[in-house]
Amino acid sequence: MTDPPELMIVGPGALYDDELALIGGQMIAHFGPDWTAKHNQVVADLGTLLGAKDPPYVMPGSGTTCLDAAMMNLFEPGQRVLVFDTGFFGNRLAEIARAQDLDVTVEPVQIGAAIDPAAVAERARGRDGVLCTHVETSTGVRHPIREIAAAAREAGATVMIDGIASVGGELIDVDGWGIDALVTSTQKGLETPPGLGVIALGEGGRARVEGRSRRPPTYYLDLRTWDWYRENWGPWHPHPVTMPATLVLTLGSSVRRMLDVGLERWVESRALLAARCREGLRDLGFEPVPQPGVEATMIVTAWADDPAAIQASVLEQGILIAGGLAPLAGKTIRVGLMGRTATPQMVERVLDAIARARKEQG
């Protein structure tokens, strides 16, 4: 059996030894005072990482599960939302909103450019909500969420952010930036296995959840269902479903590592790696997709004439990188900087492998 390739994709990332040890350990119960203490500590640490005083929700499922849940709890059918089409996952926000019978207006965003907060201020008037990504996975662009949230708030709109590709790699402050709801998941910047989503509510988001005209038409995704179990079963079973205890413990371990280092220092280290990766790709003739100043720290996306051939050659050298997603499918390569392979040494290996691939192409 051959060794698996080194993961330099945009999630999941290779696990650290601490999390591998937890995965290899014996199962523990998802209820009882010992579990509850562990679970609540993970939730508290997540709140610290996200800048959210309201305890975040940790849900079994993907990030999309929590996008569905957050949107369903913030908005009611027929309400008007503005969605910024930042790429593949910006478009997904619009798809989820339409599936929930929201009145959706899509605002296009130039590929490689960030959302203009002035456009938010203008277009959000008369809307119930603004939906956008923090980092768009398909383009590697970081959008100015603090300014976007301020503009949406001034226009009287609730703001919901997809932070799946940003949390752990970008600075975030739910309460301090006035974000009403932030969604993320575990397999990217939180550097643990897929299988958990996270929702953090700001003060405005909590008010929206509590002020609905009626409960959402769901049991599992209704945040007030989760609140009931926290309030009534808290000391023994503070959630309405069987929790994947091992995944929760790995999440807690990873979040604690980031907090121990300090989020600003953690993000700075990733930013330096990303800058080196972009510089190296540019030297090889691969121009980054994002405009200067809006580049993400965990995802490096660059234009490529034959990305499939580059990926294949790099994989033969024992490294897995990603290709493009719509609207950039077949036009880009993407390098992920997350997990234990997010190191200067691995960035240089990736650049060397891509250089050899380029030489093979002639």
N, C-alpha and C positions, 0 to 999 in steps of 0.2 A: 504493500500500500504506500503510495507516494504521500509526502507531506502536503497539506493544503497550502495554497499560496498565501503570501502575506497580504493582509487586507489593507488596501489604500483606497477604498471605495467610500461613498458618502453615507455609510451606515449599513450594517453594523460594523463596529470596529473590533479589533482584537482585544480580548479581555486581559486585565491585569491579574496577577497571581492571587490577590486577595479575593477577587470575585470568583475566579476559577475554584478556589478552595471551598467557597460557600456553595457553589453549584454541585460540587462533588460530595457534599456533606449529607447527613441523614435528614430526611424530611422532619419538619416540626409541625405542630398543630397550628391552625390559623385562628385559634380562639384561646381564651384564657388570659390570666393576668400577665404572664411572661410575654406572650405574643403581643398583647395590647401595648405593653410598654415599648417593645421594639417597633411596632407599627407606628405608634404615636411619635416616637423619636424621628423616624424617617420623615413623617409628615412635617414635623417642626423644622427639621433641617432643610427640607425642600422650601418651606416658607421663607427661611433665611436666605437661601440661594436666590429665590425669585423676588425677594422684597415684598412678600405678601403676608400681611398680618392675619387675614382670614385663612384658616388651615386649608391647604390645597387638597384636592381629591386625587387619590391614586386608584385608577380603575384597570382591571384586567382587560386587555384589548390593545389595539394599535392606536397610534396618534389620531387616525381618522375616526376611530370610535369616539374619542374625546372632542374632536371637531364637531361631530354630529351632536354630541351631548351638550356642549357649550352653546352651540347655535340654537338648539331646541329649547334650552332653558332661558336664553336671553331674549328670544324673539318669538312672536306668535304669527300664525299664518296670515298673510296679507300685509304684514308690515314691510316697509320699504328699506332695502339695504343697498349700499354702494360697495361694490367689490372691485378691487384693483387687480387687473389681469397682469400679474408680474411674471407669468410663465406657467409651467405645468401645474404647480400647486396653488397658485393664485386662481387658475381656472377651476381647480377642484373645489375651492371655497364657493364659487358660483354654482357649481353642480350640486353641492350639498344644500345650498340655500334654495335652489329651485325645487329640490326633492322635498323640502319642508314647506313648500307653497309660499315662500317669501316673494315679494315683488323686487326683482333683482335688476339693478342697473350696473353694467360692467364698464369700467373706465380703463382703457388700454394704457399700458406703460411701455415706453420704448425699451427694447431689449438692451440690456447693459446699463440702463439708467435707473436711478432710484425714484420712488414716488415723490412728487413735489408736494410738500405740505400745503402750499398755497392752493393747489388743485383740490386738496381735501377740504380746505376751508370753503371753497366756492361750491364744490359739487355735493358736499354733505348737507347743505341746507335743505330742510324739509325731509331728511331721511331719518329713519329710526336707528340705523346702524351703519358702521363702516367696518369692513372686513379686509384684512390684508395679511400677507406674510411678513415676518421679520427678515429672515433670510430665505430667498427663493432658491430651492435646491437645484432647479434646472439651469439657472444662470450664474449662481454664486454671488448675487447682488445682496447687499445688506441695505435695508430700507430704514429711514430715520424715524423709528417708532415713537420716540419721545415727542418729536414735533408733530407727527401724525396724530397721536393721541390728544395733544393739546388742541390741534385744529378741529378734530372731531368733537371734542368736548365743548369747544366754543360754539360750534354749530348745533349743539344739542343732541348729538348722535352718540349712541353706545358704540364703543370700539372693542372689537374682538381680534386678537392677534394669533396667527399660527406661528408659534415659536419652536416648531419641531426641529428645524435645522439650525436653530440659533442658541438655545439654552445650553449652557456649558461651554460655549465658544464665544459668546458675546455678552456684554454687560446688559443686565435687565433689572428693572425696578418697577414691579407692578403698581405698588401704591404710590411711590414717588413720581412716576411718570403718568399717573392717571389712567392706567389701562383697566378696562372693565373686566376683561377676561383674557387669559393667556393659556394656550394649549401647547403641551409638548409631549414627548414620549422618550423612551429610555434608550433607544438603539443608536442615537447619534451622539450629541455632546454630553449626555449623561453617561455614556460609555458602559452600558450594561446590555444584557440581551433584550431583544424585542419581546413585547408581551404586556407592557404596561403603558398606559397613557396618564397624563396629569392635566388637571384643570386648576388654575389659580384665579380666584375672583378678587377684583378690587372692590372698593366701596360701592361704586356705581353698579358693578355687576351683581353684587349681593342684593342691592335694591331692586334690580330687574328681576332676579329670581324670586324674591319675596313678593313682588308687586304684580305678578301676572294675573290676568283675568281668570285663568283656570290652569290647572296643572298640565304639563306636557302629556301627550297621549302615549306614554311609555312608562314602564316600571323601572327597568334597568338604568336608563339614561336620565331619569328624573333626579336632579340633585337634591331635592327635598326628601326623596326616599333615603338617600345616603345620609342626609342630615338627621333623619329620624333615628337611624341606627346609631349614629354617633351619640345622640342625646339619650337614647333609651337603652341601648345595649353596650354603651361605651366601655365599661370596665371589663367586658368579656368578649365582645364580638362587634367592633365598631364599624361594620360595613355590612351591606345586605347580601353579599355573595361570598362564596369560597374564594379567598385570596390566594394567589400563587406565592406562598410565603418565601420560598427561595428567591424568587425574582425581587420581592420587596426588600429582602435583606441585601441582595447585591446592589440594588439602587441606593440603599442607605450607606453602604460601604463606599460607593463611588462618590456620592454627594459629600460625605464626610471628608474624603481625600481633597476635594476641591475647596471646601471651606477651610481645611487646615492649611492649605497653600495660600488661600486668599483669592477671591474671584478675579480681582483686577490683575494680580500677578499671573494667574492661570490663563486668562484671556490674552494677556500680553505675550506670553510664551507661544501661544497658538498663532497670534498675529505675526510674530517673527518668522515662524515656520512657513506660513502662507506667503509672506512677502518673498522669502527665499525661493519658494516653489514657483511663484509667478515670474520672478526674475529669471530663474533657470529656464522655464518654458519659453519666455520671450527670447532669450538668447538662442534657443533652438528653433525659433521661427514660429512659435505658437503664441498668438496674441491673446491675452486674457479677454474674456467677454465683458466683465464689469468695467465701467468707466472709472478713471482714477478717483480714489477717495471713497468709493462705495463697495469695496471688495470685502467679502465675508472672510472670517478667520478660519473656518473649518472646511470650506469647500473652495477649491480652485478650479475654475472652469475656463477652458481656452478653446479657441477656434482650431479645427483640424480638418484637413481635406479628406483623409481616409481614416477616421477614428477606429473603425472595426479592425483594420490591419494593425494599427498601433496597439490596440488592446490585446490582440492575439499575440503579437511579438512580446509584449511586456509580460503576458501570462506565461509564455514559454520560459521566461527568465524568473518565474516564481513569484510574480507580483500581480495582484488583481487591481486594476483601476476601472473606472466607470466610463461609459459612453454617455451620449446626450439623451435628454428627455425632450419631448415636444414642448416648445416649437423648435428646439435645437437638435432633435434626433438626427443622427447621421452627419452632424456638423461640428460636434465638440467632443473633447475628452474632459473628464472630471476626476480630480484627485481629492480624496477625503483625508482630513487630518484629525483623526479621533481614535481614542483607544491607545493601547500600549505601543502601537507603531507610529504614533505621532511624535517622531523624533527627528533631529537633524540628520542622523545617519540614514534613516529610511527615506527622507526627502531626497538625499543625494543618490540613493539607490534607484529611486523612481526616475530621477532625471537622467541618470546613466542609462537605464533601460529604455527610456523614450529616445535618447540620442541614438542608441543602437538600432531601435526600430526605424528611426528616421533614415539612418544610413542604409538599411535594408531596402527602403522604398526608393533609394537612388536619388 
